[in-house]
Amino acid sequence: MKNYAVNLLTKLLEIYSPSGKEEEISTFLVNEMKNLGFSSWRDEVGNAFGTAGTSRSIILLCGHIDTVPGYIPVRLEKGEIYGRGAVDAKASLAAMLVASSLLVKEGFPGEIIIAGLIDEEGKGKGVKHLISQGITADYAIFGEPSGLDNITIAYKGSLQLKTTCKTKTGHSSAPWLFDNAIEKAYEVWNLIHNIHFTEEQPESKFYSLTSCITGIRSRSNSSIVPSNCEFNSNFRIPPQLSPQKVVEAIKKVIEEYHTHNEGVNIDLLVEDVCPPYEADKNSLLVKAMRFAIRKNRKKPVVLYKKTGTGDMNLFGSEIKIPVITYGPGDSHLDHTPHERIGIKEFLNSIQIIYEGIKRLYYLDSHRR
């Protein structure tokens, strides 16, 4: 198993698959799952699927096959494998596939669905299509780096905005006569950046609203007061708030600003929305994975609540089943030129996922 697992991960890493260019890795994954005894196929958008077994207990194991851009030469060095996607998140997907194949060989009585999704690093085209097709499952594990001893049970939501400020222009030698669109854009940003709600917990990075300006653009020559300025911003939303509530508050602030600045026109565009999600920490799925981690690691299990987002957000918000995120790797290495995974950690994660699924089926069968 060890040699196969390492070879599988190596092959996945050698296939460069930034968002939008997942066809080669999707095809590879379908063929690999078929060789392991799964019924496998690609759907209309390029997601790769494999299924095995038939049972009332259906377990979805879901990872993404795309990465951020930037190829990293694949190499083995001091017990670690380097490569783009080693942490985020091909090691998790490979671990789920290997663990599932071991269960299938043993005649596991439950049904396992493997899904390799596209565009997680983009706007979630893969998981959105999965949801739209009405996936049937009783439990779902999403593969992202949590570290061996941790289970991710929550992610903040995300709101991507583009705000455009437009003013009348004039000669820069008389700036007091005109509204400067760049200056007005900063005024607007400062107002929306300071929006907060009574539902927040200010002492908590997870349960509070945070925001970041991510880009600003304006074009003008040195003799003209800028008349157009556009800035992008990202808001991270805790579970006790909805993206809609945040957008409504921003619109209200902008409307009020306009009443005091009639010469400034402001357009707000919502470019992308991802809802926050927090799983039930007492679900059978969490209990099963905690059991498997404690059995293999002999350590306390930490339930993580992350300020980032993942495919679990969209899936968990729409499909009302127990969901968690789990996988090997240090998430601080995500998207960096030093992305790598320890082979020992990768192999340990396979055993934990294997034990966790077996325990979950046991708990589910006794509940029924």
WOTA-V673834 format. One record per pair of residues at least 6 apart in sequence whose C-alpha atoms are under 8 Angstrom apart, sorted by the first residue. I is the first residue (numbers start at 0). GAP is how many residues later the second one is. Records with the same first field share a line. If there is no record, write none. Layout:
I->GAP + GAP
This chain:
1->345
4->89 + 90 + 93 + 342
5->337
7->86
8->81 + 82 + 85
9->64 + 71
11->13 + 78
12->61 + 70 + 71 + 72 + 73 + 77
13->59 + 60 + 69
14->9 + 10
15->9 + 55 + 68
16->7 + 8 + 48 + 49 + 50
17->48 + 49 + 50 + 51 + 52
18->47 + 48 + 49 + 50 + 99 + 100 + 101 + 102 + 103
19->46 + 98 + 99
20->45
21->24 + 43 + 44 + 96
22->23
24->40
25->16 + 20 + 21 + 22 + 39 + 90
26->15 + 21
28->19 + 87
29->10 + 11 + 12 + 18 + 19 + 20
30->9
32->6 + 7 + 17 + 64
33->6 + 16
35->65
36->15 + 64 + 67
37->12 + 13 + 14
38->11 + 12 + 13
39->8 + 9 + 10 + 11
40->7 + 8 + 9
41->6 + 7
42->6
44->73 + 80 + 81 + 84
45->71 + 72 + 80
46->68 + 69 + 70 + 71 + 79
47->67 + 68 + 69
48->64 + 65 + 66 + 67
49->63 + 64 + 65
50->60 + 61 + 62 + 63
51->52 + 59 + 60 + 61
52->51 + 55 + 56 + 57 + 58 + 59
53->55 + 56 + 57
54->54 + 55 + 56
55->54 + 55
56->53 + 54 + 80 + 81 + 304 + 307 + 308
57->52 + 53 + 54 + 55 + 78 + 79 + 80 + 81
58->51 + 52 + 53 + 54 + 78 + 79 + 80 + 81 + 82
59->52 + 53 + 54 + 55 + 77 + 78 + 79 + 80 + 81
60->35 + 51 + 52 + 53 + 54 + 79 + 80 + 81 + 82
61->31 + 52 + 53 + 54 + 55 + 78 + 79 + 80 + 81
62->26 + 27 + 29 + 30 + 52 + 53 + 54 + 79 + 80 + 81
63->25 + 26 + 29 + 51 + 52 + 53 + 54 + 55 + 56 + 79
64->24 + 25 + 28 + 51 + 52 + 53 + 54
65->19 + 51 + 52 + 53 + 54 + 55
66->17 + 18 + 21 + 22 + 53 + 54
67->16 + 53 + 267
69->14 + 267
70->12 + 13
71->10 + 11 + 12 + 265 + 267
72->9 + 10 + 11
73->7 + 8 + 9 + 10
74->6 + 7 + 8
75->6
78->263 + 264 + 265
79->260 + 261 + 262 + 263
80->259 + 260 + 261 + 262
81->256 + 257 + 258 + 259
82->256 + 257
83->251 + 253 + 255 + 256
84->6 + 249 + 254
85->253 + 254 + 255
86->57 + 58 + 241 + 242 + 243 + 244 + 246 + 247 + 252 + 253 + 254
87->56 + 57 + 243 + 246 + 247
88->54 + 55 + 56
90->236 + 237 + 238 + 250 + 255
91->51 + 52 + 53 + 234 + 235 + 236 + 254
92->23 + 50
94->232 + 251 + 252 + 254 + 255 + 258
95->18 + 47 + 254 + 257
96->17
97->252
98->251 + 252 + 254 + 255
99->12 + 254
101->252
102->251
109->251
116->9 + 10
117->6 + 7 + 8 + 9
118->6 + 7
119->6 + 7 + 190 + 191
122->149
123->187
126->184 + 187 + 188
127->186 + 187
130->184 + 187 + 188
136->184
137->183 + 184
138->146 + 182 + 183 + 184
139->181 + 182 + 183 + 184
140->182 + 183 + 184 + 185
141->169 + 170 + 181 + 182 + 183 + 184
142->182 + 183 + 184
143->181 + 182 + 183 + 184
144->181 + 182 + 183 + 184 + 185 + 186
145->6 + 158 + 179 + 180 + 181 + 182 + 183 + 184 + 185
146->179 + 180 + 181 + 182 + 183 + 184
147->145 + 179 + 180 + 181 + 197 + 200 + 201
148->144 + 148 + 150 + 151 + 152 + 153
149->151 + 152 + 153 + 154 + 176
150->135 + 138 + 139 + 150 + 151 + 152 + 153 + 173 + 174 + 175
151->151 + 152 + 153 + 154 + 172 + 173 + 174
152->125 + 126 + 127 + 128 + 150 + 151 + 152 + 170 + 171 + 172
153->122 + 123 + 124 + 125 + 150 + 151 + 152 + 170
154->83 + 121 + 122 + 123 + 150 + 151 + 152 + 153 + 154 + 155 + 158
155->50 + 80 + 81 + 82 + 83 + 119 + 120 + 121 + 150 + 151 + 152 + 153
156->79 + 80 + 81 + 82 + 86 + 116 + 117 + 118 + 119 + 120 + 151 + 152 + 156
157->76 + 77 + 78 + 79 + 85 + 114 + 115 + 116 + 117 + 118 + 150 + 151
158->75 + 76 + 77 + 78 + 84 + 111 + 112 + 113 + 114 + 115
159->72 + 73 + 74 + 75 + 110 + 111 + 112 + 113
160->71 + 72 + 73 + 107 + 108 + 109 + 110 + 111
161->68 + 69 + 70 + 71 + 106 + 107 + 108 + 109
162->67 + 68 + 69 + 103 + 104 + 105 + 106
163->21 + 64 + 65 + 66 + 67 + 102 + 103 + 104
164->16 + 17 + 19 + 20 + 62 + 63 + 64 + 65 + 99 + 100 + 101 + 102
165->15 + 61 + 62 + 63 + 98 + 99 + 100
166->11 + 12 + 13 + 14 + 59 + 60 + 61 + 96 + 97 + 98
167->10 + 11 + 59 + 95 + 96
168->9 + 10 + 11 + 55 + 56 + 57 + 58
169->7 + 8 + 54 + 55
170->52 + 53 + 54
171->50 + 51 + 52 + 53
172->50
174->50
177->47
178->46 + 48 + 84 + 85
179->45 + 46 + 47
180->44 + 45 + 46 + 47 + 48 + 83
181->36 + 44 + 45 + 46 + 47
183->80
184->44 + 45 + 46
187->66 + 69
188->24
190->62
191->58 + 61
192->18 + 19
194->54 + 55
195->13
198->41 + 42
199->7 + 8 + 9 + 38 + 40
200->6 + 7
201->6
204->102
205->32 + 99 + 100 + 101
206->30 + 31 + 32 + 33
207->29 + 30
208->26 + 27 + 28 + 29
209->25 + 26 + 27
210->22 + 23 + 24 + 25
211->21 + 22 + 23
212->18 + 19 + 20 + 21
213->17 + 18 + 19 + 20
214->16 + 17 + 18
215->13 + 14 + 15 + 16
216->12 + 13 + 14
217->8 + 10 + 11 + 12
218->7 + 9 + 10
219->6 + 7
235->71 + 72
236->6 + 38 + 39
237->38
238->37 + 38 + 39
241->33 + 34
242->30 + 31 + 32
250->17
253->12
257->6 + 7 + 8
273->35 + 39 + 40
274->38 + 39 + 42
275->33 + 37 + 41
276->35 + 36 + 37 + 39 + 40
277->27
278->37 + 43 + 44 + 45
279->6 + 42
280->22
282->39
283->38 + 76 + 79 + 80
284->37 + 38 + 39 + 75
285->38
286->73
287->68 + 69 + 71 + 72 + 75
288->63 + 64 + 66 + 67 + 68 + 70 + 71
289->11 + 66
290->65 + 68
291->60 + 61 + 63 + 64 + 67
292->6 + 8 + 59 + 63
293->6 + 7
295->52 + 55 + 56
311->11 + 12 + 13
315->6 + 7
326->22
327->13 + 17 + 18 + 21
328->11 + 12 + 13 + 16 + 17
329->11
332->6 + 7
